[in-house]
Amino acid sequence: MIFCMLILSILACTTSSTVGDTPCEELCLELVNQCGFSAYPDYTSCLEGCIYNETEEDQQTEDMLECVIEASCNEFGIMECEHQHGAESGD
């Protein structure tokens, strides 16, 4: 009984984060799940690349997300978004 209460209290104290909480998560959901963009084979690899580009290469993720949504899964539109807002875009 005490063990069950301990487990429940631990579970109650942990914060639950849902997918889509960060700009990178939202961007990867759009690219992988909505668009099925072949440059991003799965959500995890997309997220790892996005976080790297955001922290190391100055990617403007929120601007890129907005652009990708506006591109409506058009492959050339997404590539233009990467050019404008991706890593080392200069924006």
C-alpha positions as CSV (number, residue, x, y, z in Angstrom):
1,M,0.0,0.0,0.0
2,I,2.8,2.5,0.9
3,F,4.6,1.5,-2.3
4,C,1.5,2.4,-4.4
5,M,1.1,5.7,-2.6
6,L,4.8,6.5,-3.3
7,I,4.5,5.7,-7.0
8,L,1.3,7.8,-7.2
9,S,3.0,10.8,-5.5
10,I,6.0,10.5,-7.8
11,L,3.7,10.4,-10.9
12,A,1.7,13.4,-9.6
13,C,4.9,15.5,-9.2
14,T,6.2,15.0,-12.6
15,T,5.2,17.5,-15.2
16,S,3.8,16.1,-18.4
17,S,4.9,17.7,-21.6
18,T,3.0,17.1,-24.7
19,V,4.4,16.9,-28.2
20,G,4.2,20.3,-29.8
21,D,5.3,22.4,-26.8
22,T,8.3,23.9,-28.5
23,P,8.8,25.5,-31.9
24,C,11.0,22.6,-33.0
25,E,8.4,20.1,-31.9
26,E,5.7,21.9,-33.8
27,L,7.9,22.3,-36.9
28,C,8.7,18.6,-36.9
29,L,5.1,17.6,-36.4
30,E,4.3,19.7,-39.5
31,L,7.2,18.4,-41.6
32,V,7.0,14.7,-40.7
33,N,3.4,14.0,-39.7
34,Q,1.5,16.5,-41.9
35,C,3.7,16.8,-45.0
36,G,5.7,13.6,-44.9
37,F,8.6,15.6,-46.2
38,S,11.2,13.1,-47.3
39,A,14.2,15.1,-46.0
40,Y,13.0,14.3,-42.5
41,P,12.6,10.5,-42.3
42,D,11.2,10.5,-38.8
43,Y,10.1,12.8,-36.0
44,T,13.1,12.1,-33.8
45,S,15.7,12.8,-36.4
46,C,13.9,16.0,-37.4
47,L,13.8,17.1,-33.8
48,E,17.5,16.4,-33.2
49,G,18.4,18.3,-36.3
50,C,16.1,21.2,-35.5
51,I,17.5,21.6,-31.9
52,Y,21.0,21.4,-33.2
53,N,20.3,24.1,-35.9
54,E,18.5,26.2,-33.4
55,T,21.3,26.2,-30.8
56,E,24.4,25.9,-33.0
57,E,23.5,27.4,-36.3
58,D,21.1,30.2,-35.4
59,Q,18.1,28.8,-37.1
60,Q,15.0,31.0,-36.7
61,T,12.6,28.2,-35.9
62,E,9.4,30.2,-35.2
63,D,9.7,32.0,-38.5
64,M,10.5,28.8,-40.3
65,L,7.4,27.1,-38.7
66,E,5.2,29.9,-39.9
67,C,6.7,29.7,-43.4
68,V,6.3,25.9,-43.6
69,I,2.6,26.2,-42.5
70,E,2.0,28.8,-45.2
71,A,3.7,26.6,-47.8
72,S,1.0,24.0,-47.2
73,C,3.3,21.0,-47.7
74,N,4.5,22.2,-51.1
75,E,8.0,20.8,-51.4
76,F,9.5,23.8,-53.2
77,G,7.8,26.1,-50.7
78,I,9.4,24.2,-47.8
79,M,12.8,24.3,-49.4
80,E,12.4,28.1,-49.8
81,C,11.5,28.3,-46.1
82,E,14.7,26.4,-45.2
83,H,16.6,28.8,-47.4
84,Q,15.1,31.9,-45.8
85,H,14.9,30.8,-42.1
86,G,17.0,27.7,-41.7
87,A,20.5,27.3,-40.3
88,E,22.8,30.2,-41.1
89,S,20.1,32.0,-43.1
90,G,21.4,35.4,-41.8
91,D,18.0,36.6,-40.6
